[in-house]
Amino acid sequence: MPQPQHLRADYRHFQPVTTRWHDNDLYGHVNNVVYYSYFDSAVNTFLIERGGLDIHAGQVVGFVVSSSCDYFASIAFPERIEVGLRVARLGNSSVQYELAVFKGGEDEACAAGRFVHVFVDRQSNRPVPIPDTLRAALEGLLVG
């Protein structure tokens, strides 16, 4: 069954990532679990830099409650990549991100995934509405 295309033009924000030596596995390519760290780093960098998320002392934190990834082509150290980011769904306390990994200069993704953040109160771990500054940043990534 053919995989759907995930094209660079379909994403709203790009986070550059430098692969690391230890990202490669024994097969000579980036191991599948490492893609999740790329996704997490791209999203959290965006939330910190554009949404004002205070990961150390803020009252609200984002918990990943669901994630998945599909792989189309290998990447390996020392490639420079970019993680494309967009928001598919923005709820009251949750957001569903869609992400894709692109080799530098390429239009088709090597991998594409999604994950869901639920924003919670740091003390109670109970869901809370997404703070206004974060919501405004996320709305800029919203598609469809």
Number of C-alpha atoms within 10 A of each C-alpha: 3 4 8 8 13 20 17 21 10 14 19 14 19 20 17 16 19 12 18 13 11 10 18 18 13 7 8 12 14 21 16 16 10 15 22 17 11 22 27 15 15 21 23 16 15 20 20 13 11 14 18 15 21 13 14 7 9 11 14 22 21 22 14 14 10 11 15 12 17 14 15 15 13 13 21 19 16 12 14 16 23 23 25 26 27 23 23 16 17 19 11 13 17 21 22 20 22 25 29 28 31 26 20 12 10 13 14 17 21 20 20 24 18 20 20 21 19 23 22 20 15 16 9 8 14 12 18 16 15 22 16 10 13 16 18 13 16 21 13 12 18 19 14 5
